[in-house]
Structure formats: C-alpha cells, structure tokens
C-alpha cells in the first residue's frame, strides 16, 4: 500500500558521484557546488509512482495534482486490487480521460498478477527493468528511465529522449547550438558510472528547483 506520508530517501552514492564528476567534467566542476546540499530524493512505492506518472501525462503539474488527489480518494487502501475494483464512471468523474483509466487498469493488472518483479529489481539491470515497464500500456522508455532515476535511484541512467537534458547539454557544452542524441551520448560517456547524478545537475542548471517525480 502507498504511504500517505512517504519517507524521503537519498542515494548513498551521491557524494562519491559528485567527487567523481567534479574531477572528470569541467562544466560539472562549476555547476555542482552551486547547489550545496541539494540531493535527489525518492519517496512512495513503485505502484504509486508509476500511477502518478500516468495521471500526470500531458497536463500541467497543478492539474495533475488535483486529479491525483481526487483519484486516490476513491480507494482509501491504495493498492492494485483496489484500483481494479474501481468503476470507470467514478474515475472519469475524478478527471481522468478514458485512455488514462485504461492505462491505470493495465498498470494495476501487471502489479496484481506479478508481471513486474518488484522484489527482484535490485538484482536486475536497468534494461531488464525498462523492458518490464514498457510492456505496461501508457509507459514508454522515457517514463521508465525517470522511474529508474527518481524511484529506484539507479546511478547511471542517460535519458536521451529527455528534452530538458538535451537543452541543458546544448547550453552548457555547445554554446546553445542544437545537440543530437549521439553528441549527448558522447558527453554522457564522461559521466559514467554516475550519469544519473550528472543529468540531475544539468536539469538544475535549467531549473534550480529540484524535480519532484
């Protein structure tokens, strides 16, 4: 069941990653100290995190929060089986589109049936987890990679489909010139094995407020 007041967790590798990146990358050498003690934080459980990502697709943050609050209120015991018991009409009344109702049901079915191996994720590599997640309707590679970074806190994810990352690399490394995925990948090669941490700071260079996924 999703906690109503989830505990925030910070990656234990963060300080080591910062030291590594400061040594390896001239941009991050200047960027990282600007954000002091700010850290990536994970909270909530896997089902709630993925459900929230579906609810928030293609609508504003404020709208997503409003719809999320109304939807979660429909099932006080927020877990896959409870979501499967919801009727379509009440979910539509909460503000969900018919497509999102369908996506959320598919997500709940995958979790309820054990098609996603949450307890084995710690032993699985990133691509294996992505493969499980993109089998769920409404979850593409970008959403899966955001989940790896923000929920599982995997240290070495390079989300090349992320427009913000490409923009940040363009501004910080290419004087604002457009950047291809290949060029972005090459910049990210220097960040390994802590690409996720570098990506987080590149995002911060565009928006100082930490991302809340």
N, C-alpha and C positions, 0 to 999 in steps of 0.2 A: 504494500500500500504506500502511496506517496505521502511523505511527511508534509504537514501543513506549515511547519517551521523548520525547513531543512537546514542541516548543518553545512557550513561552507568549508571546503577542503582546498588547500593549496598544494601544488606539486612539490614533493621533497627534492626534486632535481633542479628547482628554479635557480638557486644561487650558483650552482655549478654551471648551469647553462649560460647564465649571464657572464660569468668569467670567461667561458669558452668563446662566446660570441664577441665580447669586447676585444679579445686577442685576435680573432680571425677577421673581423669586419670593421672597416673604417667608419661606415655610417652608424652601425650599432654602438660603436665605441662612444659616439657623441649622444646617441639617442637614449640608450638605456638609463644613464644617470639622471635624465630629465624627469623620470617618473618615480624616483625614490623607491618606496616600499610597496608600490602597487604590484599586484600579483594576479595571475589567472586564478579563478576560483570556480569550483564545481559544487553543485548542490542538486538536491532532488534525486529521484531514481530514474532508471533508464526509460521505463514506460512513460512516465510523466514528461520527461524531457523531450522525447520523440513526439508525443501527442501535442505538446506545446509548439513544437516546430511546425507541425502540420496546421494547427489552428492559426498560426501567425503568417502563413504564406500569402503574399500579395495583398496584405492590408497593413495599415500603419501600426506602429507599436502600441499606441493608445487604444485603437480598435481591437487589436489582438488581446490586450489585457482585459478589456471589457467582455469580449466573447468568452475568453478563457474562464473568467470568474463565474459567468452565468452557466457555462457548460459543466464545470467541476461541481457547482452547486447541485446539479441534477443527480450526482451519485456521491453521497457522503463517504461511502467506502470506495475511494478512487483506486480501482484495480481493473484489470482487463475484463473479468467476468461481469463486473458491474456495468462497464461500458457496453458490453454485448447485450445486456438486458434493457438498455435504453431504446425507446421508440424514436423513429425518425422525426416525427412531428415536434416532439419536445426539443430535440436538438436543433431543428430548423428555427424554432421559436427563440432559442438561445443565441441565434445569429450565425449559425454555421450554414454554409452552402451545402447543397445536396452532394456535391463531389467530396467535400471535406468530411461529411458524415460517413460516406463510403470509405474514404481513406482511413478514418479513425476506427471504423469497424474492422477493416483489414489488419490494421496495426494490433488491435485487441485480439483478433483471432490468431495472429502469429505468436503473440506472447502467451495466450491461453493454451495453445497447442504445443508450446515448447519448440516452435520452429526457429526461434532465436535463442542461442545458447548463452544466456547472460552469465551463468556461473562459470562457463568455460572461456569467456572473453579474455580473462587475464592471461591465459596460456595461448591465445590465438594472435596471429599477426594482424596488422592493420587491414590488409587487403581482404583477408578472410572475413573480418567483421563487416567491412564495407559490402562484401558480396551478400552477406545475410540481410543487411539492412535495405539494400536497393531492391531486394525481392518483395519488399512491402510497398504497396501502392501509395504514391504520394511522397516517397522518399527517394531522392536522387543522390548522385555521388556527392554533390556539394553539401547537402544536409547530413549525409553520413560522415563526411570529413569534419564538419562543425561539431558533430556529436563526439567524434574521436578526440578533438581538441578540448572542447568545453566540458564534456561529461566524463569521458574516460581519461582525460588529461594525458593522452599519448604525446610523447615529446617530439616526434619527428614527422609531423604531417605537413604537407605542402599543397594547399588547396588552390590549384592553378585555375580553377573556374571562378575564383572569387574576384569580383570586380574591384573591391577595395584593396586587395593585396596588389593587383596589377597596377592600380593607380598609385599606391604607395611606393612601389618599386620604381615606377616611372618618375615620380617626383624626387625620390631620394637618391637614385642611381643613374638616371638618364636625363636629368635636367628637364623633365616634363615631357620628353618625347614618348610617343606610343611604344608599348612594350609587348612583345609576342610571348606566348607561353614558353617557347624554347629559351628566350632570354631570361624570363623569370625563373625557369628551372635552373638555369646556369648560375644565377645569383644565389638561389637556394642551395646549390651544391656546397657552397662555403659554410652554410649554416648547420649542416648535418654534424652530429646526430640530434640537434635541437632546433629543427626547422619550426616547430610549433611556437616556440618561445620567440624566435625572430619574427615570425608572422604577427604575433600578438603586439610586439613593439612597432612594427610597421603600421598596423592598424591604429595604434595610439598616436602615431605621427600625424594621422589624418583627423582623428577624434580623440582628444585627451581622456574622455570618459571611458572607463573600461566597458567592454562589451558584456552584456548580460544575456547569455543564450538560453 
